[in-house]
Amino acid sequence: MSKIYSYKDLIVWQKSREVVLLTYKATAGFPKDELYGLTSQIRRSAVSIPSNIAEGFRRGTRKEKLQFLRIAFGSGAELETQFDIAKDLNYINQQEYNKISNLLDEVMRMLNRIINKSI
């Protein structure tokens, strides 16, 4: 196992960044009248995951790190819900939904393990 020098070395951060990229691609096709609604909310939730992982990594204490990991986990839960709504509204197809959902589920499981080990 190699030493972690930066949050960029964390697989969970790398995968959460992939979620962001997939999210932006998927939401590019959303209706224009959703730009300031669901599109914006989904994108903010997605970006929040790697952002909070990074911020937590840079924090000084374990307690602070844990708090930011929990925020990232919460943002992931928001994103799951928002993509369920987008699918129900037929803004994304089943294939896109499955791809994002599977990767997001992996990120959420990784975050859950890290949080539980830190408690």
C-alpha positions as CSV (number, residue, x, y, z in Angstrom):
1,M,0.0,0.0,0.0
2,S,1.4,3.4,-1.0
3,K,1.5,6.4,1.2
4,I,-1.2,9.0,0.8
5,Y,0.3,12.5,0.4
6,S,-2.7,14.3,-1.0
7,Y,-6.4,13.9,-1.2
8,K,-5.8,13.4,-4.9
9,D,-4.2,10.1,-4.0
10,L,-7.5,8.9,-2.4
11,I,-9.4,6.5,-4.6
12,V,-12.7,7.7,-3.1
13,W,-11.8,11.3,-4.2
14,Q,-10.8,10.1,-7.7
15,K,-14.1,8.2,-8.1
16,S,-16.2,11.0,-6.8
17,R,-14.6,13.3,-9.3
18,E,-15.7,10.8,-12.0
19,V,-19.2,11.1,-10.6
20,V,-19.0,14.9,-11.1
21,L,-17.9,14.5,-14.8
22,L,-20.7,12.0,-15.5
23,T,-23.2,14.3,-13.7
24,Y,-22.2,17.3,-15.9
25,K,-22.5,15.2,-19.1
26,A,-25.9,13.8,-18.0
27,T,-27.4,17.2,-16.9
28,A,-26.2,18.9,-20.2
29,G,-29.3,17.3,-21.8
30,F,-31.8,18.4,-19.1
31,P,-34.5,20.9,-20.2
32,K,-33.3,24.5,-20.2
33,D,-36.1,25.5,-17.8
34,E,-34.3,23.3,-15.2
35,L,-31.1,25.2,-15.4
36,Y,-31.7,27.0,-12.1
37,G,-33.6,24.1,-10.6
38,L,-32.8,20.5,-10.7
39,T,-29.7,20.9,-13.0
40,S,-28.1,23.3,-10.7
41,Q,-29.0,21.3,-7.5
42,I,-27.7,18.1,-9.0
43,R,-24.4,19.7,-10.0
44,R,-23.9,21.3,-6.7
45,S,-24.5,18.0,-4.8
46,A,-22.1,16.2,-7.1
47,V,-19.3,18.8,-6.8
48,S,-19.8,18.8,-3.0
49,I,-18.6,15.2,-2.6
50,P,-15.0,15.5,-3.8
51,S,-14.8,19.1,-2.5
52,N,-15.6,18.0,1.1
53,I,-13.3,15.0,0.9
54,A,-10.5,17.3,-0.1
55,E,-11.3,19.9,2.6
56,G,-11.6,17.1,5.2
57,F,-8.2,15.8,4.2
58,R,-6.6,19.2,4.7
59,R,-8.2,19.8,8.1
60,G,-6.0,19.5,11.2
61,T,-8.0,17.2,13.4
62,R,-9.6,13.8,13.0
63,K,-12.9,15.2,14.2
64,E,-12.9,17.9,11.5
65,K,-11.9,15.3,8.9
66,L,-14.8,13.1,9.9
67,Q,-17.3,16.0,9.8
68,F,-16.4,16.8,6.2
69,L,-16.6,13.1,5.2
70,R,-20.1,13.1,6.7
71,I,-21.0,16.1,4.7
72,A,-19.7,14.4,1.5
73,F,-21.8,11.3,2.4
74,G,-24.8,13.5,2.9
75,S,-24.3,15.2,-0.5
76,G,-24.1,11.7,-2.0
77,A,-27.5,10.9,-0.5
78,E,-28.9,14.1,-2.0
79,L,-27.4,13.2,-5.4
80,E,-29.0,9.7,-5.3
81,T,-32.4,11.2,-4.6
82,Q,-32.0,13.9,-7.3
83,F,-31.0,11.4,-9.9
84,D,-34.0,9.2,-9.0
85,I,-36.2,12.3,-9.6
86,A,-34.4,13.1,-12.9
87,K,-35.0,9.5,-14.0
88,D,-38.7,9.7,-13.0
89,L,-39.0,12.8,-15.0
90,N,-37.4,11.1,-18.0
91,Y,-34.5,13.6,-18.0
92,I,-32.0,10.7,-18.2
93,N,-32.3,7.3,-19.6
94,Q,-31.9,4.0,-17.7
95,Q,-28.4,3.5,-19.1
96,E,-27.1,6.9,-17.9
97,Y,-28.9,6.4,-14.6
98,N,-27.3,3.0,-14.0
99,K,-23.8,4.2,-14.8
100,I,-24.0,7.1,-12.5
101,S,-25.9,5.2,-9.8
102,N,-23.4,2.3,-9.8
103,L,-20.4,4.6,-9.5
104,L,-22.1,6.8,-6.8
105,D,-23.0,3.7,-4.9
106,E,-19.3,2.6,-4.9
107,V,-18.3,6.1,-3.6
108,M,-20.9,6.0,-0.9
109,R,-19.8,2.5,0.3
110,M,-16.2,3.7,0.4
111,L,-17.1,6.8,2.3
112,N,-19.2,4.8,4.7
113,R,-16.2,2.5,5.4
114,I,-13.9,5.4,6.0
115,I,-16.3,7.1,8.3
116,N,-17.0,3.9,10.3
117,K,-13.2,3.3,10.7
118,S,-12.7,6.8,11.9
119,I,-15.3,6.7,14.7
